[in-house]
């Protein structure tokens, strides 16, 4: 029984070794750049090994041992010539892998070059088919789903199909908030450009607020809703563009002192009133609130009201840091233009530094702090009244402009609600 057990163990050992060798051979053939050549190498190696085992080794034990060494040397040279590139690769590949990634196959990813070519050729249905083939393998791919919706909306003019594609994309888990926002923005733009449907565009922008509440993306969507084009502006690209030419002064050569042409623009008081009405409907429109703050400062001279408008935006939760820094710098500009003292401007710029002392905006604020006094002096020179100008125009003064002050002496200013 012991002899039989040894035979069985020997057979099992041979089978295990043969299995491992076979697995290694198959693996090297699959990983080879030229599988046919790799198969030839293994066949040649097997022939050489059989020659050594059945011919050379018996000669060592016989009287022909003197011929065994040259034959063995020839076999070794043949093996080295056959496997020289693979042996060199064993040494060089680990170092080369540090730069080129080694022989690991690249991660599979979809290809949309064929679909884009079909789209450019005007073969839109074939483009959709190619995109769907790739999405069949990569169903959550962002580029493919957005490209599919683009072809459906812009090329096929099928907004309903594009909506289904975007809805399916937003329902998938794992997408980044910026990708979801971009998809919803794109759908809103297609409704404006293709369907000229403002309510539909607003509905898709409102989905950003619903899916990503209390985020900067929701604030951005509210900003876009406030600036959605009216029906007249939607039709404007299809109409002939009109250019307004401002009439200049007549008899220019007879004028003793030519007057400069009037600048094209709205009345600051009228613009302020429009901004106030707009903010009552869209209180999160930061651009309109910012412009209103500038008018409060430059036209009405009310830095306090401008500060109130800017502070509402600065203190709004989830505002992007770059916008907060922009508004703080704008507040410092308005303070300098209004003649505020150095300490007031310094505190405003210090708020930028306190937000994050290591960011680039903080370093810019530090550099500006060193120049604030120079800015204040330059502003004093600009606003200084030349000597004698008040006396010359004294007879023309008839009180403050109408509409700015009431009976009580207080300013009649349009005020925006927060």
C-alpha positions as CSV (number, residue, x, y, z in Angstrom):
1,X,0.0,0.0,0.0
2,X,2.9,2.4,0.8
3,X,4.4,1.8,-2.6
4,X,1.0,2.5,-4.3
5,X,0.5,5.7,-2.2
6,X,3.9,6.9,-3.3
7,X,3.0,6.3,-7.0
8,X,-0.3,8.2,-6.5
9,X,1.5,11.1,-4.8
10,X,4.0,11.2,-7.6
11,X,1.3,11.2,-10.2
12,X,-0.5,14.0,-8.4
13,X,2.7,16.0,-8.1
14,X,3.4,15.6,-11.8
15,X,-0.2,16.7,-12.6
16,X,0.1,19.8,-10.4
17,X,3.5,20.8,-11.9
18,X,2.1,20.2,-15.4
19,X,-1.0,22.3,-14.6
20,X,1.1,25.2,-13.3
21,X,3.4,25.0,-16.3
22,X,0.4,24.9,-18.7
23,X,-1.2,27.9,-16.9
24,X,2.0,29.9,-17.2
25,X,2.4,29.0,-20.9
26,X,-1.2,30.0,-21.7
27,X,-0.8,33.3,-19.8
28,X,2.4,34.2,-21.6
29,X,0.8,33.4,-25.0
30,X,-2.2,35.6,-24.3
31,X,-0.1,38.5,-23.0
32,X,2.4,38.4,-25.9
33,X,2.3,41.0,-28.7
34,X,2.9,38.1,-31.2
35,X,1.1,35.0,-29.8
36,X,2.3,32.8,-32.7
37,X,5.9,33.6,-32.0
38,X,5.4,32.8,-28.3
39,X,3.9,29.5,-29.2
40,X,6.9,28.7,-31.4
41,X,9.3,29.6,-28.5
42,X,7.5,27.2,-26.1
43,X,7.5,24.4,-28.7
44,X,11.2,24.9,-29.4
45,X,11.9,24.9,-25.7
46,X,10.0,21.7,-25.2
47,X,12.0,20.0,-28.0
48,X,15.3,21.2,-26.5
49,X,14.3,20.0,-23.0
50,X,13.3,16.6,-24.4
51,X,16.7,16.4,-26.2
52,X,18.5,17.2,-23.0
53,X,16.5,14.7,-21.0
54,X,16.5,11.8,-23.5
55,X,19.9,12.3,-25.2
56,X,22.3,14.4,-23.3
57,X,21.8,13.2,-19.8
58,X,22.1,9.5,-20.7
59,X,25.4,10.3,-22.4
60,X,26.7,11.7,-19.1
61,X,26.2,8.4,-17.5
62,X,27.8,6.4,-20.4
63,X,31.1,6.3,-22.0
64,X,30.2,9.2,-24.3
65,X,30.3,11.8,-21.5
66,X,32.9,13.8,-23.4
67,X,30.3,14.7,-26.0
68,X,27.6,15.7,-23.5
69,X,29.1,19.0,-22.5
70,X,29.3,20.5,-26.0
71,X,25.8,19.4,-26.8
72,X,24.5,20.9,-23.5
73,X,26.3,24.2,-24.3
74,X,24.7,24.3,-27.7
75,X,21.3,23.7,-26.1
76,X,21.9,26.5,-23.6
77,X,23.0,29.0,-26.4
78,X,19.9,28.1,-28.4
79,X,17.7,28.7,-25.3
80,X,19.4,32.1,-24.6
81,X,19.0,33.2,-28.2
82,X,15.3,32.2,-28.1
83,X,14.4,33.9,-24.8
84,X,16.9,36.8,-24.8
85,X,14.3,39.6,-25.3
86,X,12.0,38.1,-22.6
87,X,14.9,37.8,-20.2
88,X,15.9,41.4,-20.8
89,X,12.3,42.4,-20.3
90,X,12.2,40.8,-16.8
91,X,14.9,43.2,-15.8
92,X,13.9,46.4,-17.7
93,X,10.0,46.2,-17.5
94,X,9.7,47.0,-13.8
95,X,11.6,50.2,-14.3
96,X,9.8,51.1,-17.6
97,X,6.5,50.5,-15.9
98,X,7.2,53.5,-13.6
99,X,6.9,55.8,-16.7
100,X,4.6,54.0,-19.2
101,X,2.3,52.0,-16.9
102,X,3.7,48.7,-17.9
103,X,1.9,46.0,-19.8
104,X,-1.4,46.3,-17.9
105,X,-4.3,46.8,-20.3
106,X,-5.9,50.3,-20.2
107,X,-9.3,50.7,-18.5
108,X,-12.1,50.2,-21.0
109,X,-13.9,53.3,-22.0
110,X,-16.5,54.3,-24.7
111,X,-15.6,55.8,-28.0
112,X,-17.8,58.3,-29.7
113,X,-15.7,59.3,-32.6
114,X,-17.9,57.4,-35.1
115,X,-21.0,58.9,-33.6
116,X,-19.6,62.4,-33.8
117,X,-18.6,61.8,-37.4
118,X,-22.1,60.7,-38.3
119,X,-23.5,63.8,-36.6
120,X,-21.2,66.1,-38.6
121,X,-22.3,64.3,-41.8
122,X,-26.0,64.9,-41.0
123,X,-26.7,61.2,-40.4
124,X,-28.3,61.8,-37.1
125,X,-30.2,58.5,-36.7
126,X,-27.0,56.6,-37.3
127,X,-25.3,58.8,-34.7
128,X,-28.0,57.9,-32.2
129,X,-27.5,54.2,-33.0
130,X,-23.7,54.5,-32.4
131,X,-24.2,56.3,-29.2
132,X,-26.7,53.7,-27.9
133,X,-24.2,50.9,-28.7
134,X,-21.6,52.5,-26.5
135,X,-24.2,53.2,-23.7
136,X,-25.1,49.6,-23.9
137,X,-21.7,48.8,-22.5
138,X,-21.3,51.9,-20.4
139,X,-24.9,52.9,-19.3
140,X,-23.8,55.6,-16.8
141,X,-21.3,57.4,-19.0
142,X,-21.8,61.1,-18.8
143,X,-20.4,62.1,-22.2
144,X,-22.5,59.6,-24.0
145,X,-25.8,60.5,-22.4
146,X,-25.3,64.2,-22.9
147,X,-24.2,63.7,-26.5
148,X,-27.4,61.6,-27.1
149,X,-29.5,64.4,-25.7
150,X,-27.7,67.0,-27.8
151,X,-28.3,65.1,-31.0
152,X,-32.0,64.6,-30.1
153,X,-32.6,68.2,-29.2
154,X,-30.4,70.2,-31.6
155,X,-30.3,67.9,-34.6
156,X,-33.5,65.9,-34.5
157,X,-35.5,68.7,-32.8
158,X,-37.1,66.1,-30.6
159,X,-37.1,67.8,-27.2
160,X,-39.4,65.1,-25.7
161,X,-36.7,62.4,-26.3
162,X,-34.0,64.7,-25.0
163,X,-36.0,65.3,-21.8
164,X,-36.3,61.5,-21.3
165,X,-32.5,61.1,-21.7
166,X,-31.7,63.9,-19.2
167,X,-34.3,62.6,-16.7
168,X,-32.8,59.1,-16.9
169,X,-29.3,60.7,-16.4
170,X,-30.4,62.6,-13.3
171,X,-32.0,59.5,-11.8
172,X,-28.8,57.5,-11.9
173,X,-26.8,57.4,-8.7
174,X,-23.2,58.6,-8.4
175,X,-23.2,61.5,-10.8
176,X,-21.3,64.6,-9.6
177,X,-23.5,67.7,-8.8
178,X,-21.7,69.8,-11.4
179,X,-22.6,67.2,-14.1
180,X,-26.2,67.1,-13.0
181,X,-26.3,70.9,-13.1
182,X,-24.8,71.0,-16.6
183,X,-27.3,68.5,-17.9
184,X,-30.2,70.5,-16.5
185,X,-28.8,73.8,-17.8
186,X,-28.4,72.2,-21.3
187,X,-32.0,71.1,-21.3
188,X,-33.1,74.6,-20.4
189,X,-30.9,76.1,-23.1
190,X,-32.4,73.7,-25.7
191,X,-35.9,74.8,-24.7
192,X,-34.9,78.4,-25.3
193,X,-33.0,77.9,-28.5
194,X,-35.0,75.2,-30.2
195,X,-38.5,75.5,-28.7
196,X,-38.4,79.1,-27.6
197,X,-40.3,78.0,-24.5
198,X,-39.4,80.2,-21.5
199,X,-41.7,78.4,-19.0
200,X,-40.2,75.0,-19.9
201,X,-36.7,76.4,-19.5
202,X,-37.5,77.8,-16.1
203,X,-39.0,74.5,-15.1
204,X,-35.7,72.7,-15.8
205,X,-33.7,75.3,-14.0
206,X,-36.0,74.9,-11.0
207,X,-35.1,71.2,-11.0
208,X,-31.5,72.2,-10.1
209,X,-32.9,73.9,-6.9
210,X,-35.0,70.9,-6.1
211,X,-32.2,68.3,-6.6
212,X,-29.4,70.4,-5.1
213,X,-30.9,72.6,-2.5
214,X,-28.8,74.8,-0.2
215,X,-25.8,74.7,-2.6
216,X,-24.0,77.1,-4.8
217,X,-25.6,75.3,-7.8
218,X,-29.1,76.3,-6.5
219,X,-28.0,79.9,-6.2
220,X,-26.6,79.8,-9.8
221,X,-29.9,78.4,-11.1
222,X,-31.9,81.1,-9.3
223,X,-29.6,83.6,-11.0
224,X,-30.2,82.1,-14.4
225,X,-34.0,82.1,-13.8
226,X,-33.8,85.8,-13.1
227,X,-32.1,86.4,-16.4
228,X,-34.2,84.2,-18.6
229,X,-35.0,85.9,-21.9
230,X,-38.4,87.4,-22.6
231,X,-40.4,86.3,-25.6
232,X,-39.1,89.3,-27.6
233,X,-35.5,88.4,-27.0
234,X,-36.2,84.8,-27.9
235,X,-37.4,85.9,-31.3
236,X,-34.6,88.5,-31.7
237,X,-32.0,86.1,-33.3
238,X,-34.5,85.4,-36.1
239,X,-35.1,89.1,-36.9
240,X,-33.0,91.6,-38.7
241,X,-30.7,93.3,-36.2
242,X,-31.4,97.1,-35.7
243,X,-28.7,99.6,-35.0
244,X,-29.4,102.8,-33.2
245,X,-27.5,105.9,-34.3
246,X,-27.5,108.8,-31.9
247,X,-27.9,112.2,-33.6
248,X,-25.0,114.5,-33.1
249,X,-25.1,118.3,-32.7
250,X,-26.2,120.3,-35.7
251,X,-24.2,123.2,-37.1
252,X,-21.1,122.0,-35.3
253,X,-18.8,124.5,-37.0
254,X,-20.9,127.5,-35.7
255,X,-20.7,126.4,-32.0
256,X,-18.4,128.4,-29.8
257,X,-17.8,125.5,-27.5
258,X,-18.8,122.1,-29.0
259,X,-20.7,119.9,-26.6
260,X,-19.7,116.2,-26.4
261,X,-22.2,113.7,-27.6
262,X,-24.5,112.1,-25.0
263,X,-23.5,108.7,-23.9
264,X,-25.9,105.9,-24.9
265,X,-27.4,104.5,-21.7
266,X,-30.3,104.6,-19.3
267,X,-31.1,107.1,-16.6
268,X,-29.6,106.0,-13.3
269,X,-32.8,106.8,-11.4
270,X,-34.9,104.8,-13.9
271,X,-32.4,102.0,-13.9
272,X,-32.4,101.9,-10.1
273,X,-36.2,101.7,-10.1
274,X,-36.1,98.8,-12.6
275,X,-33.6,96.9,-10.6
276,X,-35.7,97.3,-7.4
277,X,-38.8,96.0,-9.2
278,X,-36.7,93.1,-10.7
279,X,-35.3,92.2,-7.2
280,X,-38.8,92.1,-5.8
281,X,-39.6,89.2,-8.2
282,X,-36.1,87.6,-8.2
283,X,-34.4,88.5,-4.9
284,X,-31.4,86.1,-5.6
285,X,-30.3,88.0,-8.7
286,X,-26.9,88.9,-7.6
287,X,-25.9,90.8,-10.7
288,X,-28.9,93.2,-10.4
289,X,-28.2,93.8,-6.7
290,X,-24.6,94.5,-7.4
291,X,-25.5,97.1,-10.1
292,X,-28.0,98.7,-7.8
293,X,-25.3,99.1,-5.1
294,X,-23.1,100.9,-7.6
295,X,-25.9,103.3,-8.5
296,X,-26.6,103.9,-4.8
297,X,-23.0,105.0,-4.4
298,X,-22.2,106.8,-7.6
299,X,-25.5,108.5,-8.3
300,X,-27.2,109.0,-4.9
301,X,-24.1,109.1,-2.8
302,X,-25.6,106.6,-0.3
303,X,-22.8,104.2,0.7
304,X,-24.9,102.9,3.5
305,X,-27.5,101.6,1.1
306,X,-24.9,100.1,-1.2
307,X,-23.2,98.4,1.7
308,X,-26.6,96.9,2.8
309,X,-27.1,95.4,-0.7
310,X,-23.6,94.0,-0.9
311,X,-23.7,92.6,2.6
312,X,-26.9,90.7,1.7
313,X,-25.0,88.9,-1.0
314,X,-21.9,88.4,1.1
315,X,-23.8,86.9,4.1
316,X,-26.0,84.6,1.8
317,X,-25.2,81.0,2.7
318,X,-23.5,78.7,0.1
319,X,-22.1,81.6,-1.9
320,X,-18.9,80.7,-3.9
321,X,-15.8,82.0,-2.3
322,X,-14.7,83.8,-5.4
323,X,-17.9,85.8,-5.5
324,X,-17.7,86.8,-1.9
325,X,-14.1,88.0,-2.5
326,X,-15.3,90.0,-5.5
327,X,-18.1,91.7,-3.5
328,X,-15.7,92.6,-0.7
329,X,-13.3,94.1,-3.2
330,X,-16.2,96.0,-4.8
331,X,-17.3,97.3,-1.4
332,X,-13.8,98.5,-0.8
333,X,-13.9,100.3,-4.2
334,X,-17.2,102.0,-3.3
335,X,-15.9,103.0,0.1
336,X,-12.8,104.6,-1.5
337,X,-14.9,106.4,-4.1
338,X,-17.3,107.7,-1.4
339,X,-14.4,109.1,0.6
340,X,-14.5,106.7,3.5
341,X,-11.6,106.7,6.0
342,X,-8.7,104.3,6.0
343,X,-9.9,102.2,8.9
344,X,-13.2,101.4,7.2
345,X,-11.5,100.2,4.0
346,X,-8.9,98.3,6.0
347,X,-11.6,96.3,7.8
348,X,-13.3,95.4,4.5
349,X,-10.0,94.1,3.0
350,X,-9.1,92.3,6.2
351,X,-12.3,90.3,5.9
352,X,-10.9,88.8,2.7
353,X,-7.7,87.8,4.5
354,X,-9.6,86.3,7.5
355,X,-11.6,84.0,5.2
356,X,-8.5,82.0,4.3
357,X,-5.0,83.6,4.9
358,X,-3.3,81.1,2.6
359,X,-5.4,81.7,-0.6
360,X,-4.3,83.9,-3.4
361,X,-7.1,86.4,-2.8
362,X,-5.7,87.0,0.7
363,X,-2.3,87.8,-0.7
364,X,-3.8,90.3,-3.2
365,X,-5.8,91.9,-0.3
366,X,-2.5,92.3,1.7
367,X,-0.8,94.0,-1.3
368,X,-3.8,96.3,-1.7
369,X,-3.8,97.2,2.0
370,X,-0.3,98.6,1.5
371,X,-1.7,100.9,-1.2
372,X,-5.0,101.9,0.3
373,X,-3.7,105.3,1.5
374,X,-2.4,106.1,-2.0
375,X,-5.9,105.2,-3.4
376,X,-7.6,107.5,-0.9
377,X,-5.3,110.4,-1.8
378,X,-5.8,109.9,-5.5
379,X,-9.6,109.9,-5.0
380,X,-9.3,113.1,-3.0
381,X,-7.6,114.8,-5.9
382,X,-10.3,113.6,-8.4
383,X,-13.1,114.9,-6.2
384,X,-11.5,118.2,-5.3
385,X,-13.5,121.2,-6.4
386,X,-11.4,123.8,-8.4
387,X,-11.1,127.2,-6.7
388,X,-13.7,129.7,-8.0
389,X,-16.0,127.1,-9.6
390,X,-18.6,127.4,-6.9
391,X,-18.7,131.2,-7.1
392,X,-19.0,131.1,-10.9
393,X,-22.0,128.8,-10.8
394,X,-23.6,130.3,-7.7
395,X,-26.3,132.1,-9.7
396,X,-27.3,128.8,-11.4
397,X,-27.9,126.9,-8.2
398,X,-31.6,126.5,-7.7
399,X,-31.7,123.7,-5.1
400,X,-31.3,120.0,-5.3
401,X,-32.6,118.1,-8.4
402,X,-36.2,117.3,-8.4
403,X,-37.2,113.8,-7.5
404,X,-34.2,113.1,-5.2
405,X,-35.4,114.9,-2.1
406,X,-38.9,115.2,-0.6
407,X,-40.4,117.7,1.7
408,X,-38.6,116.3,4.7
409,X,-35.2,116.6,3.1
410,X,-34.7,112.8,3.0
411,X,-33.8,111.0,-0.3
412,X,-36.5,109.4,-2.3
413,X,-34.6,106.3,-3.2
414,X,-35.9,103.1,-4.7
415,X,-35.1,100.4,-2.1
416,X,-34.7,96.7,-2.8
417,X,-36.0,94.2,-0.4
418,X,-33.8,91.4,0.8
